[in-house]
């Protein structure tokens, strides 16, 4: 089984243009994300999937400099881009990752990859009923299921957001949701970068936690925020583009 990470990244952004190349502790944000993904052990390959727009040329150049394969496809049809990137890489399944998530945790990636490899699923996600902070969401999708979704729907809503068609049609796909460990439960915390406020929180956390040659994990981020709770207010008011169901904390076993 070949499990390929597909890291989606583009230059255009309505709220923070060029965010994937913004500097984080001396390197572009996309480079920091690639470092984190490569620290995971559960992927067989990594492809950066960007768009065919000329303003994404620097993304391709950076990815190739870092030794990553690159696929370029539609800007708006992200579902199609991920499917085509997986097919070009010879994937049996893809693990979709987002280029605006500089706190992706290798442990989380490996949990999703491991659950996919050990189970008989079409989709393994930690974002159906949400328990992790925003920006820690990862999904593994069977390549054949991506093919089916592209055949089944041409709705732009489902093509812009890769997981939504699967979540809306559990009768068609074998799907499981992975819960965060109780000590990582924090579904309202924004650890993704869509706005200047998001990036300011990211910058401060990286300045506090980043060390050359090592990747800090989610637990370190949460511990630092417990010590500095005022930082949460930097982007607490920012609304996400898509609303998801939150798994109630009281449902965790005592």
Buried (B, 14 or more C-beta within 10 A) or exposed (E): EBBBBBBBBBBEBEEBEBBBBBEBEEBBBBBBBBBBBBBBEBBBBBBBBBBEBEEBEBBBEBBEEBEBBBBBBBBEBBBBBBBBBBBBBEBBBBBBBBBBBBBBBBBBBBBBBBBBBEEEBBBBBBBBBBBBBBBBBBBBBBBEBBEBBBEEBEEEEBBBBBBBBBBEBEEBBBBBBBBBEEEBBBBEBBBBBBBBBBBBBBBBBBEBBBEEEEBBBBEBBBEBBEEEEEBBEBBEEBEEEEEBEEBEEEEEEE
